[in-house]
């Protein structure tokens, strides 16, 4: 099992993964890529060129968590989303792709930029999984009290592992 991230050369980080861990990471980040596919743009060629997208918040709780409303006022939130969500999706896809491209069994050395992309991608994966699992602040107590026979147990353990990875990554970068 990964011992987490450690500071590396020139501001980067280093870690190691076994094949099963890489398989889990790749599977989860691929699911995120599928969720955050490019948003829909209008039919107007100028809107398409500028990346101006739909203004409605997704009814999917995971997408609503990954792309929350910027304002309480519905009209202001819709206008903000219309002009920013396509770019946000693009950034999240780039981060997820960086993670997908660099996750491999054995020693993994990341530049500072790659490590920051991993940090954002891990956060997105954790948000998505946590939303689906309806994780609360008591998640560690829930895992400790949960039977290993509980069908949710593997997903909660993976969530906990992702939290550990993200924590060690943040500490290694700062």
N, C-alpha and C positions, 0 to 999 in steps of 0.2 A: 504494500500500500504506500502511496505517496507520502513522503515526509513533509510535504508542503513546499512552499517557495522560500528560497534563500537569496540574499543579495548576490548579484553576479558582477561581471565586468562592465565597466563604463556605464553604470547606472541601470543595467539590466538585471534580470533575475534568472535563477536556475532551479530546476526541480527534476524529478524523475517520475515516470508513470509506468505501470505494468500494462499489458495488453488489454486486460478487462477494464481498467480505468479509462484508457483511451477510447475504448468502445462505448462506454457510458457517456463520456464527454462528447464524442462525435455524434452519438444518437441524439442527445439532448440539444446540442447546438444546431443540428440539422432540422429538428422540430421547430426551433425558434426561427430559422431561416424560412421555413414553410409558413409560419404564422405571420411574419413581417414582410411578406412579399411586397413589391412596390405597390403603393396605394393607387387608387383609381384617380385619374385626372379627368377633367371635363373634355368635351369634344372640341373646344376652342383650341386651335393650334398654338396660340400664344400661351394659354394656360398650361398646355402640355410642355412647351419649351421651358417655361418657368417653374414647372413642378408644382403648380397650384392644384391642390387635390380636393377631395370631398371634405365637407365640413361637419359631417355627422360623426359622433363618437360611436365606436363599435359597441355592439351589444354583447360581444364576447368579453367576459370578465378579465381574461388574461390580456387581451389587447387594450382594454380600458385601463388596466394597471400599467402596461408598458407605455401607453400614450395617454396619460391622464389629462383632464381638462385644466387649462391654465387659469381659467377664471370661473367664478361661481355663476356669473351672468352667462346664460346660455348663448346669447347672441355674440358676445365678445369671445367666448370660448370657441364657438364655431368659426368665427372669422380668423382667430389665431391658428386654429387647427388647419384651416384651409391653406394658409400660407407657410406652415412649418412642418406639418406631418410628413410630407414626402421627403424632406431633407432629414428629418429624424429617422425615418425608416431606412434611408440610404446609409446613415451612420451606423445604425444598429446592424444592418446587413454586413457592412464592411468589418465591423468588430467581430461578428460571428464568423465571418469567412476567415479572418486572421486566426481565430482560435481553431477553426476546423483545419486550416492549412498547416498549423504548427504543432498540433497535438499528435504526438507519436510515442510509441513505447520506448522506454529508456530515458536517457538524459535529454531534457528539453531546456535549451537556453534561449531566452527571449531578450530582445533589445528593450529599452525603456518604452518605446512606442508600442511594440507588440504587447508588452506587459500591461500597458494602460488599456489597450484594446481588449485583452483578456479580462481585465478587471471589469470593464463595462459589460462584456459578453457574459461573464459569470453572474453579474448582477441581474441581467435580463433573464438568464436561465433560472436563477433562484426566485425572481419575482414570478415568473410563469409557473414554476413548480409549486411555489408557496401558495399562489392563488388557487391553483387546482386542488391542492391539499387542504386549503383553508387554514393555513398555518397561523398560529397565534404566538404571542410572546412566551407562552408556556410550552413551546415546542420541545424543549429539552426534557421537561418533566413528562410530557406525553410519550416521548421515545423511551425514557427510562421505565415508564409504567406499562408500555405496550408489549404484548406477547410477540415473540418472533414468528408466531403462527398467524398473526394478524395480517391480512392481505395488504394493508397499507404500510407495514413495517419496512419493506425494502425502499419504498419511495421516500419515507421519512429519513431513513439512514442516508440515502443519496443526498437529500436536501441538507442534512447535517454535514456531510462530507464536503458539499459545495460551499457551505458557509465557512468551513475550516480552510478550504483552498483560498477563498476570497480573503479571509482574514490574514493568512500567511502572505498572500500576494501584496496586500496593502502594507503590511509591516516590512516586507522586503524592499518595497519601493520607497518607503519613508523611514 
